[in-house]
Amino acid sequence: MDKTEELLNRAYECIEKNKDKVNRDYYRLKYHIMPPVGLLNDPNGFIEMNGEYHLFYQFHPFDTKHGLKFWGHVKSRDLVNWEELPIALAPSMWYETHGCYSGSAVNNNGTLTLIYTGNVKDSEGNRETYQCLALSEDGINFIKYEGNPVIHNQPLGYTRHFRDPKVWRNGQDWYMVIGAQSEKLEGRALIFKSRDLTEWSFIGEAAGSNIDSTGYLGYMWECPDIFNLNGKDVLITCPQGIEPVGDLYNNIYQAGYFVGKLDYKTGRLKHGDFIELDRGFEFYAPQTTLDSKGRRLLVAWMGLPEEEDHPTVENGWIHALTIPRVLELRDNKIYQSPVEEMKLLRKNHVAYSDILIDNDEIELEKVEGDVLELIAEFELFDSLEFGIMLRCSEDGNEKTIISYDASEGKLKLDRNKSGKGYGGIRRCTLRDARKIKFNIFMDTSSLEIFINDGEEVFTSRIYPDKDSKGIKFFSKNGKVRLIRLDKWELRY
Ligand code: FRU
C-alpha cells in the first residue's frame, strides 16, 4: 500500500469510527460546511468550474486539535446544498510530511489546479515550506504535480513562515500572493509571477507591517488574497500579533483588508488603512473567488487558531465554515451580503410590521427557533438601548443579545449568557444608526448577523441549550419602532 492510500485509509477509518457520535451532537450545524469528524480550519481552493462550486478545507481527521492537515472537499451547484466528496489531498510526499497547508485553486485550461503549501518540520522543529501543485481532470481525483515543489522555501530576507498561496490570472500571467514574515519578524504579503504555474519569480512586497505608513501590523500575515472589486484592488490578510485597541483587534488573530491600487510591475499595493472584515468572535482565514455571475464571493473559517476547547470537542469534531457572502465596495469599504441562494432554504414565512416597543421586552407569536433567518428593521426614537435577544431559555438565564447602545453609539454582540463555550462582548460603530436592519442567520450553534445591508457583520459560534429557542425584541429607557420583522425557518 502506498503512503497516500495508507493515510486515506486511516482517515476514512477514523471518519467511520466517529461519525455516529459526531452526528448525534445537537450542535452539528444544519446548513454550514463542517468536517465529518475531527477539525476543520481554513477554507481552501474556492472556485467555480463547469457550473459547480468547489470548496476545500483544512482538515485534520484524526483529532479535534491541529495536526496533520489534509484537504477536505465539497461541491455545490447553488452554494447552499453541498455534496461531500472524497478527501482531495493527503500529506503523503516528502515535501508535505507535516501537512498539506492552505492554498487556492485555478482553472488552467480546464484542469482544476490546486496550489498549496507543503509543510515540513524536522526532528528539531525546523520548518521547510514548499509550494506545490495538484491537478484534477474530473474535479474529484487529484494528482500531485511530479515537478513539486514549484517554490522551495522563501526568498532571501524572509523566514520560513511562508505559506498560503492565492493565485489569480492577470493578462497572460499567473500571479500569486503569499503570506510571509520578514527577517525582522514583520508580517508580509509577497507577490510572485509565473507563465505556466510551475516556474515562479519573486516580484516584490505587496504590503506589510511597518511598510510605508502602515505602522506595526503583526509578526506574520497568513492567508492573503488579492482581487479587484468595483475598480479597486483589495488585499485581504490575516495578521498575527496585533494588540487590541478599544473595540478593534479583540480576537486572538485578525482578518481584514486594505483597499488600493496594485502595481503589477513592482508588486506594491498603494493602500489605505487596515479594516477588520468581521466584528464577531470567530472569523478567520477568509478566501474569495470570482464566479461566473461576476460576483466576488467570500467564505471564511468560523473559528480561530488556538481556540480548541469548543463544546463540540467531546463529540469528536470542531469548527465550520461561514455561509458564502458577496462582497461589494462602497466608499472604500467592503460590504458583505449573504448570497441570494440562501433564500432557497427559506420556509414557513412569518411577518410583522410597525410595532412600537416602549421600554419593554416583547415576544411575537411563531417567532422562535434555532435554525432560521430573521430580518428585523428598527427605527430609533429615544431608546437608550434596543435590539434582539436570541436563543433565550424559558427561565431567562440563557440569551445572546445583539443590540444598539445609543448612549455609546455602538452595536454590541453579547454572548456572556449564551450557554456553554467562550463568553465576551464585541462592539463596533455604524455609519448611520437612525435605522438599523439586522439580517440574522442562526444555526444550532452559530450566528451570522449582517447589519445595515452588510456594512458590518458579526460571526460567532454559540452553544446554548437545545431548548433555548426564545426570541425577544426589546427597548430600554425609551421607544423604538420595529418597522418590519420577517422570519423564516431554514430547510435542511
Ligand atoms: C491559518 C493557517 C495557515 C496554514 C493553515 C494550517 O489558520 O495557520 O497559515 O496554512 O492554517 O492548517
Boltz pocket constraint, residues with backbone or C-beta under 6 A from the ligand:
constraints:
  - pocket:
      binder: B
      contacts: [[A, 41], [A, 42], [A, 58], [A, 69], [A, 100], [A, 101], [A, 102], [A, 103], [A, 117], [A, 163], [A, 164], [A, 222], [A, 223], [A, 285], [A, 305]]
      max_distance: 6.0
